[in-house]
Amino acid sequence: MEHRGQKYHRGRLSGAIREEIETILEGELADPRIGLASVSAVLMAQDARSARVMVTVAGDDAEAERTLEGLAAAKNYVRHEVAERLRLRRPPELYFQIDRADALEGRVDQLLAREKKRNKKKGDAATLAASEPAMDDPKDGATKRSPTKGGAAL
């Protein structure tokens, strides 16, 4: 069972690491592969020896892959800088991942809007069908009458 203090410490540490990595990404990394990226979250392991750094990248998937390659190449530099700035004896091993939560959230919203539109069309069709007068069904023996011209059936 984990102690509450350890969990609190790990949460504070992950927040501090996120801020430091964000600062390093903004100005210190000169790798041309790294595009416009920001750190959305840092997920620490329970033993605090490893951390997944979730990165959002502006651009398409190819841009995201290039940025991920650049971050992987700069991983040891970033880890060293985080250790110095936060005075950590054993900084966590960093694993960079693309955060696709925003894209997935947008896709879910799009699917929900499409389903809502379909339901609205079905509801409108049902309302329209209920408001139209019923025609006699020829299967019941009754015949449909066509409009008359001068009182006589055509």
QUIQUI-V968229 format. One record per backbone hydrogen bond with DSSP energy under -1.0 kcal/mol. NH is the residue of the N-H (numbers start at 1). CO is the residue of the C=O. If there is no record, write none. Layout:
nh->[NH,NH]
co->[CO,CO]
//
This chain:
nh->[7,8,9,10,11,12,13,14,15,16,17,18,19,20,21,22,23,24,25,26,27,28,29,34,37,38,40,41,43,45,48,51,52,53,54,55,56,58,64,65,66,67,68,69,70,71,72,73,74,78,79,80,81,82,83,84,85,86,88,93,95,97,99,104,105,106,107,108,109,110,111,112,113,114,115,116,117,118,119,120,121,122,123,124,125,126,127,128,129,130,131,132,140,141,149,152]
co->[3,4,5,6,7,8,9,10,11,12,13,14,15,16,17,18,19,20,21,22,23,24,24,31,35,56,54,54,52,50,45,93,43,95,41,97,38,36,60,61,62,63,64,65,66,67,68,69,70,74,75,76,77,78,79,80,81,82,83,49,51,53,55,100,101,102,103,104,105,106,107,108,109,110,111,112,113,114,115,116,117,118,119,120,121,122,123,124,125,126,127,128,137,138,152,149]
//
